[in-house]
Amino acid sequence: MPIQILKFSSLTLLMVLVIIVGLFFYGFQAEVEAIMPLGGPGAFYDMAGWIWSDNYGWISLNADNCLSGGCISSGIDYSVKIDSNNNITSYGWSENVGWVCFGTTCLGTPPGGGSLTTTMDNLTGKITGWAKVESLGDDGWIKIGRGLDQGPGLGEACYDCQPECEQWTIIMVGEPPEPQEVEPCVLYSDTKFATCNTCFSQTNFDGIDYPEGQDPDPNTPDFVIGGSGNICSSCSNCHKVDGALATSRIVCNTDGGYIGQCSTCEQYGVNQNLTNGQLLGWAWNGNQDISIGAGWLHFNTQAGNSYIVFPWLQTTYGSIYTPDWFRQRASGGGNNATYCIFAKDINTNIKTQSCEELAKGLVKGVLVGFPAKSPSQEIYRNALGKIDVNGLLTKTLSGQTRNKYGQIVNELSDASWTGPTEGILKGKVYYFTGDLEIPSPIVFNNGAGVPGNGIIIVNGDLTINGEITYIAGVPNNLKELASVAWVVKGDVKINPNVTKVAGAFIVLGSGNACQIDSEPNPGYPEYIANKCGVFFSGDSDQALTVAGLIIAKAFDFRRTYADLFQGSERIIYDGRLSTNPSKGLEGFVEGLPVIRDFSY
């Protein structure tokens, strides 16, 4: 049916997060921790993207790479895989030389003998083992191993870097009280990095690196934007340098008075970037004659990258807004946002479908904050408009049963709710005075001569143990269209077995400060459930789809479902809030940006 949707929506993260299927402050990273095994027992993650062979061209790691029609497909569903024990197996494909096996999937004995087991080290990201171009027989072996030890060195193109802390948490200790810095860090540097896990010693094959502050000529044959030379580990005292054409990189060297260095370097090798899943470096065909076999294989070229498909966030028919960074562990085959990304910075894994402002999809300078509570009344405001919670709850009309907007206010003390009568919200406000559980599935029906919209206000946590959906079908008029808004003065907790929820989730919290439970990586926090206003998606290997929008103070996304074209958490703005908003939310809807028509 034709329905109006927003060109831009919203979403925010870390103490100031808004996600409206597009608009959001976001520092989300799926919680697949770098130092932990990949998934639970028996879990597999696919690899995707491309490897470049000097002699035979591109090697595809996933059949879905070719869905866009940009390459010749094998006609078979394939992908290179990594399991929960970090063993790498299965097949890639080259349109020039056919199947490329990895690890124990291969048959035969590699040069020098030894095991075919190909693994990744959880702590360092180093990958060691073998692959093989099957059509080349013994000339097709590819050593995904380590070259000779080269000792300490400098890093000219560095990855997987941990920023320096610029501001620690301050507590008062002693008598008289004096300030003392303690963990956790509250502000990280944009330009200085304490450590980098992987660096390359050169940025050109000929050993001549391009000067800091300048960009090389991309037509230079020896230009290698991803890094070349030795592969180095355990690098420290690193910093970011920017090129004249916005080509930035992190270096761990002695330029500009820095004392950067890498403790160990090897002649060549392949590492995983533990921050985002990207594969970095070079493999060698294992033959002394460079004219035989696949030659050098590059895993992170300028034209195409290879990576592990980790969970990723997908918002459809909207944009992403954040005053900070938007990071993601790996690049999915789909787009994170239909339109633009408004942020301070994004990493290379973030993609948009059709951003009108910049080809990269990044737009800076947009101020969108979490709705701030007014000092005297429960009215929450931000750039999008206002949410008048006090006005929605206060009964002032028709014998003290309706609020000032004319809606009937049903005050309920129930701790559990299975939905309204006949599944129709009837334009009412349902106010639950404490924590609320949804124990079983709810289907919201369109109205029949009555409004189909309604608001559910929870003075506590909302726990969803059943799927929440809308009825299929077309109402007689838009006022009868089912449309639910959940206003939650606590946290929202989704049961891991739930895969679909619907509605506009406005997670205001109780006023408590959000607390981080643990922080294995500064970019990807986990939160404590303390009613501060966190949206918890649930720890599950199933994807979660939200039909609607979300505004929250913080997001704790823990779904581990990983697919090249579908996000682990997928938020689809269906237009219901702007098409049939409940009274009391109309001022908020008016603040939402451009509306467009969309048919589904």
N, C-alpha and C positions, 0 to 999 in steps of 0.2 A: 504494500500500500504506500502511496506517497505520504511522506511525513517530513516535518521540518526538523533539521538538525543544525548543530552549531559547527561553524567552520573551526572555531577554537573552543576548547574546553579547558579543564584545569586539574592540576595534581601537584602536591608539594611534599618534600621530605626533610628529615632531621628536624627537629624542633619547629620547623616552619614549612609544612608540607601540604600541598593541595593537589589532589589528582582528580580531575574531572574528565576522565577519559581523554585527556589531552593536556589540560593545564596542570602542570604539577612541578612542585619543588621536589627534586628527586635525587637521591644519592643511592638509589636502590642497587643492590647487587644480590642476585640469588645466592642463598647461603650454602654454596658448595665450597667449603673452606679449603684454602690452598694446602694446608698441612694435613688434611684429612683424606682418607680414601675417597674415590669418586663414587658416590652413591652407596646403597646398601649391598648386601651380598647378592650376586647374580646380576647386578645392574650393569648396563652398557651405555656408553655415550658414543654417538657418532662423531666422526671427523668430517669436515667439509672444506671446500675451497680447493686451491690449486697448488701444485708444485711445478717449478720450471726446470726442465732438463735441457742442458746445453745442446745435446745431440738430437733429442726427440720431441722437444716442445713440451706442451702442458700435459700434466697428469692430474686427473680429477679424482678427488677423494670421496665424492658422494654423487650418486646418480641425480639427485635433485639440483646439482649445480647446473644441469642442462635444461631445466624446465623452462627457462626464459628463451630457449631457442638459440642460445649463443654458441652451442657446440654440438658435435655429433655424438649422440647417445649410444651406449652399448645395447640399449633395449632391455636391459636387466636392472632390477633394483639392487644396488650395491652401496656399500660405504665401508671405509676403514673404521674400526671400532676400538675403543679402549674400555676395559672392564673394571670392576671394583677393585681388582688387585693391580691395576695399572698395566696390564698386559695388552699389547697392541696387536691386532690380528685383522684378517679379512682382506678385501681387495679394493684397489683403485683401478682407474681405467684411462688409457691413452688412445686417442683416435688414430695415432700413428703406429703404435707397437702393441696395442691390446692390453691384456690384464697385467696388473702389477700387484703381487701378493706381499703381505706384511707378516713378519713374525713366523709363528709356528704353522700358519696357513701354507707357507711355502714348503716345497719338497726339495730334497737334495742336501748337499753339504756346502756351506759358504766357504770362501777362500780362507785358508788357515785352519779350517775345522771349527769346532766349538758349537755352542747352542744357537738355535734360531730364535729363542725367546727374546722378544723385543718389549722393553718396559720403560716406564717413566718413573723417575725418582720424585716422590712427593715433596721432599724438602728442597731440592735444588731445581727441579723441573727438567733435569737432564734426561734425554732419551737415548738409549743404546739398544742396538740390535741390527736386524737386517730386513731388507725388502728385496724383491726380485722381479725384473721384467721377464715374464715367463717365456715369451716368444724368443728370447735371446739365449735361453739355456744358461750354461755356466758363465757366459759373458754378460748376463743380465743382473748379477748381484749388485746390490746397493748397500753400502755400509753406512748405517745410521749410528755411527759410533763416535769415538773421540780421536782426534789426531794427536800427534806427539805433544808432550808437555813443553810449553814455551816460557814458563816462569811468570813472574808478575808483569803487568803491563798497564796501559792507559786505555780508557774507553772513549770512543768517538761517536758511538751510536748505542745508547743504553735503554734498557727496558726493565719492566717489573721493579719499579723504584718506589721506595718508601719516603714520603716527604718528611722534612725536619719539622719538629713541633716549634711553633712560635709562641704559643701561649698555653701554659698548663693550668689545671684547676687550682684555684687558690683557696686554702683553708686557714683559719686562725688557730694558732696553737700557743700554749704557754700562758704565763701570767706575769706581766700584762700580755694580752694576746698580740702575736706578731704573725704576719702573713707567711705562709709556706707553700711552695709549689709541690703538687702531687699529681699522680695520674688520675683520670685520663687527660689526654690532650684535648683542648677545646678549639684550637686553631692551628692548622697546618700551613706550611709555606707553599706558595705556588711555584717557586723558582729554585729552591734548594732542597736537596734530597740526601738523607743520611746514608742510604745504601741503594744499590741497584743489583739485582740478581744476575742479569745478563747484559754484557756489553760486547761490541765488536771493535776491534782496534783500528779499523780503517773505514772510510766511506767511499773509497775508489779502489778499483783493482790494482791500479799502478802505484798505490801507496801514498798518493798525494791527496790529502784531505782538503776540502774546501774551507775557506776562512770563516771564522765565527762572524755572524752578522751579515753574511752574504749567502746567496744561493748559487749553486753551480749551474752551468749550462746543461739542461736535461738531455741535450743531444750529444754530450760528451760520451764516447763509447765506454769509458771506464767508470762512469758515474753509477754508484750503488746507494740508493737512498736508504735501503734497509740495513746497511752495514756489511762489511766484508772483512778480510784479514782474519786474525785470530778471534776465537770466541772466548770471552773472559767471564769469570764468576767472582762473587764476593767483592764487589766494588763499593767504594765509599767516598764521601766528600764530593758529591756530584751536584751539577747545576744545569739549568735549562738555558739554551741559547736559541735565539730567533733569527731566522733568515729574512732577507729583504722581501721575499715573496710569501711570507708567513709560513715558511717551512721551518718548524722548530724541532729540536731534538734535545735529548739529555746527554750530557757528557760527564765523564769522570776522569778529568785530566788536570794539568797544571796551568792551564791558560788563565789569565786574569787574576793571578794571585791565589788560585785554589790549589789544594794539595790532594786532588783526587787520584785514586789508584785502584787497580784490581789486583787481588792477591794471587790469583791463578789464571793462566791463559792456556788454551790448547789450540792446535793448528786448525782444527775445524770441529764441528759438531752441531747438534740440534737440541734446543731447549724449548720447553713450554714456558710462555709468559704466565706465571702463576696468578697474575692480576686479572687477565682477561681471556686466557685460553688460547691465545695466538701461538703458533709454532714459529720458531725463529732459527735461522742459521742455514747450514749447508751440510749435505751428505755427499758421499763419493761412491762411484760405481765399483770401487774395490779392485779395479784392474790397473796395472801400471801403464798400459797403453791408453792414452786419453782418447784415441780415435775409436776405441772399442767400448761398447756398452753405453750407458746413459750419461757418462761424464759427471760433471758437477750438477747437483740438484739443489735449487734455492727454494726455501720454504716461505720467505717473506719478501717477495719482490714488490716493486712499485705498482705493477699492473695487477697483481692478484695475491691474496694471502691464503694461508692454510690455518685451520683452527679446530679446536674441540667445540662441539655444539653444546654449550652449557644452557641452563635456563635463562630466559630473557623476557623483558617486559614488552607487551604489545598494546598500544592504544589505537583504536580505529575511529576515524572520522573526527579527529581532534588534533591538538598540538600539545607540546610539553613545555611547561614553564617552570623555571627554577632560578633562584638567585645565586645558586652555587653550581656544583658540577653535576653532570649526568654521566654515570659510568656504567659499563656493562662488561661482563666477563668475556663474552664472545659475540661475534657478529652473526645474527640470524639471517636466514634467507629473506624474511619479510622485513617490514619497516616498523620501527618503534613508534612512529607517529605518522598519521596521514598527511599532516601539513608541516609546520615548522617546529623548531626547538628553540625556545627562548631561554638562554642559560649563560652562565659565566664562562663555561667551557664544556666541551664534550670530548670523549675519547674516540678513537678511530672506529670503534665497533658500532657507533650509533648512526642510524640511517633514517631518512625521511622519504616520503613518497613524492610530494609535490610542494616544495617550499617556494613561494613566489619571491622571497627577499634574497636568498643566497643559495647558490648551488649546494653548498655544504649542508644547508638546513639549519644553521646556527644563527640566531638573531639575539643581539645583546641589548641591555638597557631597559628591559621591561620589568616593572616593579609589581609583583604580585605576592602578597603575604597571606598567612593564615588569618581568617577573620578574627579581629580583635574585639574583646568584650568591652562594652561601654562601662564606665565607672559606676553608674547608678542603677542601670537596668540590664537585664539579660538580652541585650541587642548586640549581635555580632556583625561587624562590618569589615569589608576589605574593598579592593578595587572593583569587585564584581557586584557589590550591593550589600544588602543587609539581611540578616535572619533574626526576626523578632521573636525569640523564644518566650519571653515574658508575655508578649501580646497573644501568642498562640495558646498559652496555658490559662491565662486569667479569664474567668467567666464573668461577663459583664452584661449580657443580653438575655432576653426571654427566660426570665425566672432563674437566672444564674446557671444556665446550661450551655450557653454559647459564648465564644470569645468575641472580641471586637471586630473580627473579620466575618462574623456570622456563622462560624463553624461550631457544630456540636462537639463539646470536649468530654470524652469518656475517660474518667480517671480510674485506673485499674491497679490493683495490688498484686495481680497474678505474677508468678515467677515463670510461668510457661504459657505460650500462646500458639494456637494452631490456625490463626487467621480470622478475618471478620466473617460475619454471617453471609453465607452464599458466596464467599470469596470477593465481595464487592465492598470497597472502602467507603463509598457514599459521601465523600467530601468531608469526612470527620477527622478529628484529632484524637488519637489513641495515646493516652499518657500513662506510662508504666512507672510507678513510683520507686522501683528498685531494679535490680538486675533482671534481665529477661532472657529466656531461652526459647528458641524456635526448635521444638523437638522433632518435627516431621515436616515433609514437604508442604509448601504453601503455593497455591496457584491463584493469582489475583485475576478476577474476571472483569470484563468491561461492564459498565453500568447499563441498566435497562430502564431508562426514564429517570435515572439518578446519576450524580457524578461518579466517575470511576476513579477519581484521585483521592488521596488522603495522606495524612502525616502521622507517623509513629514516633513518639518521643520517649526515650528510655533514660531514666535518671540513674544510670549505672552502666554496667557492661551489657552488650548484646552478644549472645552466643548462638551461632547458627549451626544446628545439627541436621537440618533438612534443606533440600534445594528449594529455592524461591524463584518462581517463574511467572510470566504473564500468559494468559490464555491467547491462543491464536484466534484470529478473526478480526473483522472490521466493525467498529461500533457505528451506530446510526449518526452520531455526531462526535466531534472531538472532545466535548465535555464529558462524554461517557468513556473515553479511552482510559484504561487502567494505567495509573501512574502513582507510584508510592515513593515517599521520601522518609528516610530513617534519620532522625536527629538523635545522636547518642552522646550522652554526657558521661562517657567512660570509654572503654575500648571495644572494638569489634573483633570477635574471635570466630573464624570459620573452621568448622570441623574438617580434618584432612580428607574425609570421604566425600565431602560436598564438592561438586564440580560446577554448579551454576547458581548464581544469586542475581537478583534483579532489584533495581531501585536506585535512588539518589542517596548515597550514604554520606551524611554530614557528621563527622566524628569530632565533636567539640571537646570532649574530655571533661574532667572534673575541675581542672585548674592545677592539678599536680604537674610537676616538671617530669618530662620523659627521662627515663634512666636507661643507659646502655648496660646490657647484661654482660657482654664480652665483646672484645674488639680485636679479632685475629688480624684484621686488615683495616686500616683507618677509613677506607671508603665504604666498608660494608658492615655496618653495625647490626647487632641483634638487641631487641628491646625487652625490658621487663614489663609484664602486664600489671600496671599500677593505676589504671583508669585515667591515664594522662591524655588519651586520644589517639592510640595506635590502632591501625588496621592490620590485623594478623591474618594472613592468607591461609595458614595451616601448613604443617610439615607433611608433604605428600608427594608421591611420584605421579599424581594425576594433575592435569592442567585445571586451572580455575578460570571461568569466564564470568565477568560481571557485566550485565546488561544495564547500563546506566552511567553513573559517575560516582566519584569518591572525593571527598575533601577530608583530610586528616592531618593531625600534627606530625605523625610519623608513620612509616610503613615498614612492616616486617614481613617481607616476601620470602617464603621458604619452600615454595613448590620446586621440586627437582625435575619435573617433566621437561624434556629437552627435545625439540623438533626444529628443523631448519626453518620452517615457515609459520609455525604457531608458537606464540609466547607461552611461557609457563603460567604467567598471570596475564590474561587478556581482558581488556576493558573496552567494551563496545558502546559508544554513546548512541542510544536509540532515539533520542529526540523527545522523549515523553515529558521531561521536565519543562522544556520550553513550549511544547505543544499543548499540554494540559497541566499547568502548574497549580498546585494547591494555593488557596488564599493564604496570605502570610509569607509565601515564598516568591510572590510575583516581583517584589523589589529586588530580590536576589537574581532572579532570571533576567530581569531587564539589564543587569550589569554584564551578562555574558556577551562575548563578542559576536561577530557576524553570523547570521543565520542563513543557511542554504537549504535547498530542497534535496531530498534524497529518497530514492525508492528502493524497497527491498521486498 
